[in-house]
Amino acid sequence: GKTFSRIELYSEVDNELLTWKLYKVRQGKLNLSKENSVLTTLKIYTEKVREQLTYQNATNLTLFAYYPVNRAVLDIPLKIRKKHLFDPLAAYENSLTSGADFRVFFEWFRQREDIENENFKLIQNNQQNPILQDNNIEDNITYPDRQLETVRKTIENFLPGFTNPTVRRSPLRLEITKHTETLRIDQLSDGEKCLIAMVGDLARRMVMLHPNYSEPLKASGIILIDEIDLHLHPQWQRLIIPTLLKTFPNCQFIITTHSPHVVTHVQPENLQIIHQTEKGLKVNSAMESYGKTAERILEDLMGLATTRPSEIEQSLQEIYLDIDQHQLDNAKDKLNSLRETIKSTADSELTRLELMIRREERKNR
């Protein structure tokens, strides 16, 4: 293989073309081409952003985040190891690391809720003590917490029937109401926990990055999610893409999946099919995808010859062959046996075979 790799990027920001190049040589090899990374225009642009952050304390930043396949929620760490910054740039903390650690999200949730509860007590005490009442206190304190409320509503939008994610203190735990039952987060399925953590973390980063926005989830972002169907029930696989696009309308999502339930919600111009070949990766565009059934996507786009068990498919092919060879009695016997095996009276292919046999019988009369 090659001893080096090179990536060149071109981007237009504020009507200005930015170009930069990353060049890496394999460990232990010589840089024979004498090439180097070129980051000049990128550094100039980032200096402008730093100036805006320093002197204006605000800028229109884009969120970048990556959620890899190892994003399972193994534990719910509510004990706060360290106080987290609520500074906008803290939204980028570990946002592109190779492993998804949701510890920060759960710690942030508890820390933010602690502040919210303290603010509620201040407002309550102020209202209950007219002698010492401070008329300005409610103007200076936000209750409920805007960022926390946005994250709560995001979780509720993604999981219909789930409401009121909250931290309980005795014993310390994170709870959520599922329909009418209150459950600890660790009692939920892996799919439920994974979805809560991922969309909650994404919403947290968006609200932190844009604290002054009235609708922070409408800010821009580029979000990478590997195997988005991971641990998800097929019903949620059907809804995940539409809900992401509705909740974060100005984010660009780059997503991988093996689920036909996800693919059916993607327009073909937004879909690329990647194959591993002897010569490397091969990328093809899809001609059709949106609105197709799961079976058609598996067969037409993912190259699956059939969705049936191999022995059932073999029996079907034998029946087709018997019909072609006018062995109609054999075909009927095999068809009846197959109906018993499948235990279905509504299989469309079996019905089609039955009609083919009847048609051939009429021809022979």
Secondary structure in CASP SS format (residue, H / E / C, confidence):
PFRMAT SS
TARGET T0000
AUTHOR 0000-0000-0000
METHOD secondary structure of the structure
MODEL  1
G C 1.00
K C 1.00
T C 1.00
F E 1.00
S E 1.00
R E 1.00
I E 1.00
E E 1.00
L E 1.00
Y E 1.00
S E 1.00
E E 1.00
V E 1.00
D C 1.00
N C 1.00
E E 1.00
L E 1.00
L E 1.00
T E 1.00
W E 1.00
K E 1.00
L E 1.00
Y E 1.00
K E 1.00
V E 1.00
R C 1.00
Q C 1.00
G C 1.00
K C 1.00
L C 1.00
N C 1.00
L C 1.00
S C 1.00
K C 1.00
E C 1.00
N C 1.00
S C 1.00
V E 1.00
L C 1.00
T H 1.00
T H 1.00
L H 1.00
K H 1.00
I H 1.00
Y H 1.00
T H 1.00
E H 1.00
K H 1.00
V H 1.00
R H 1.00
E H 1.00
Q H 1.00
L H 1.00
T H 1.00
Y H 1.00
Q H 1.00
N C 1.00
A C 1.00
T C 1.00
N C 1.00
L C 1.00
T C 1.00
L E 1.00
F E 1.00
A E 1.00
Y E 1.00
Y E 1.00
P C 1.00
V C 1.00
N C 1.00
R C 1.00
A C 1.00
V C 1.00
L C 1.00
D C 1.00
I C 1.00
P C 1.00
L C 1.00
K C 1.00
I C 1.00
R C 1.00
K C 1.00
K C 1.00
H C 1.00
L C 1.00
F C 1.00
D C 1.00
P H 1.00
L H 1.00
A H 1.00
A H 1.00
Y H 1.00
E C 1.00
N C 1.00
S C 1.00
L C 1.00
T C 1.00
S C 1.00
G C 1.00
A C 1.00
D C 1.00
F C 1.00
R H 1.00
V H 1.00
F H 1.00
F H 1.00
E H 1.00
W H 1.00
F H 1.00
R H 1.00
Q H 1.00
R H 1.00
E H 1.00
D H 1.00
I H 1.00
E H 1.00
N H 1.00
E H 1.00
N H 1.00
F H 1.00
K H 1.00
L H 1.00
I H 1.00
Q H 1.00
N H 1.00
N H 1.00
Q H 1.00
Q H 1.00
N C 1.00
P C 1.00
I C 1.00
L C 1.00
Q C 1.00
D C 1.00
N C 1.00
N C 1.00
I H 1.00
E H 1.00
D H 1.00
N H 1.00
I C 1.00
T C 1.00
Y C 1.00
P C 1.00
D C 1.00
R H 1.00
Q H 1.00
L H 1.00
E H 1.00
T H 1.00
V H 1.00
R H 1.00
K H 1.00
T H 1.00
I H 1.00
E H 1.00
N H 1.00
F H 1.00
L C 1.00
P C 1.00
G C 1.00
F E 1.00
T E 1.00
N E 1.00
P E 1.00
T E 1.00
V E 1.00
R E 1.00
R E 1.00
S C 1.00
P C 1.00
L E 1.00
R E 1.00
L E 1.00
E E 1.00
I E 1.00
T E 1.00
K E 1.00
H C 1.00
T C 1.00
E E 1.00
T E 1.00
L E 1.00
R E 1.00
I H 1.00
D H 1.00
Q H 1.00
L C 1.00
S C 1.00
D H 1.00
G H 1.00
E H 1.00
K H 1.00
C H 1.00
L H 1.00
I H 1.00
A H 1.00
M H 1.00
V H 1.00
G H 1.00
D H 1.00
L H 1.00
A H 1.00
R H 1.00
R H 1.00
M H 1.00
V H 1.00
M H 1.00
L H 1.00
H C 1.00
P C 1.00
N C 1.00
Y C 1.00
S C 1.00
E C 1.00
P H 1.00
L H 1.00
K H 1.00
A C 1.00
S C 1.00
G E 1.00
I E 1.00
I E 1.00
L E 1.00
I E 1.00
D C 1.00
E C 1.00
I C 1.00
D C 1.00
L C 1.00
H C 1.00
L C 1.00
H C 1.00
P H 1.00
Q H 1.00
W H 1.00
Q H 1.00
R H 1.00
L H 1.00
I H 1.00
I H 1.00
P H 1.00
T H 1.00
L H 1.00
L H 1.00
K H 1.00
T H 1.00
F C 1.00
P C 1.00
N C 1.00
C E 1.00
Q E 1.00
F E 1.00
I E 1.00
I E 1.00
T C 1.00
T C 1.00
H C 1.00
S C 1.00
P H 1.00
H H 1.00
V H 1.00
V H 1.00
T C 1.00
H C 1.00
V C 1.00
Q C 1.00
P H 1.00
E H 1.00
N H 1.00
L C 1.00
Q E 1.00
I E 1.00
I E 1.00
H E 1.00
Q E 1.00
T E 1.00
E C 1.00
K C 1.00
G E 1.00
L E 1.00
K E 1.00
V E 1.00
N E 1.00
S E 1.00
A C 1.00
M C 1.00
E C 1.00
S C 1.00
Y C 1.00
G C 1.00
K C 1.00
T C 1.00
A H 1.00
E H 1.00
R H 1.00
I H 1.00
L H 1.00
E H 1.00
D H 1.00
L C 1.00
M C 1.00
G C 1.00
L C 1.00
A C 1.00
T C 1.00
T C 1.00
R C 1.00
P C 1.00
S H 1.00
E H 1.00
I H 1.00
E H 1.00
Q H 1.00
S H 1.00
L H 1.00
Q H 1.00
E H 1.00
I H 1.00
Y H 1.00
L H 1.00
D H 1.00
I H 1.00
D H 1.00
Q C 1.00
H C 1.00
Q C 1.00
L H 1.00
D H 1.00
N H 1.00
A H 1.00
K H 1.00
D H 1.00
K H 1.00
L H 1.00
N H 1.00
S H 1.00
L H 1.00
R H 1.00
E H 1.00
T H 1.00
I H 1.00
K C 1.00
S C 1.00
T C 1.00
A C 1.00
D C 1.00
S H 1.00
E H 1.00
L H 1.00
T H 1.00
R H 1.00
L H 1.00
E H 1.00
L H 1.00
M H 1.00
I H 1.00
R H 1.00
R H 1.00
E H 1.00
E H 1.00
R H 1.00
K H 1.00
N C 1.00
R C 1.00
END
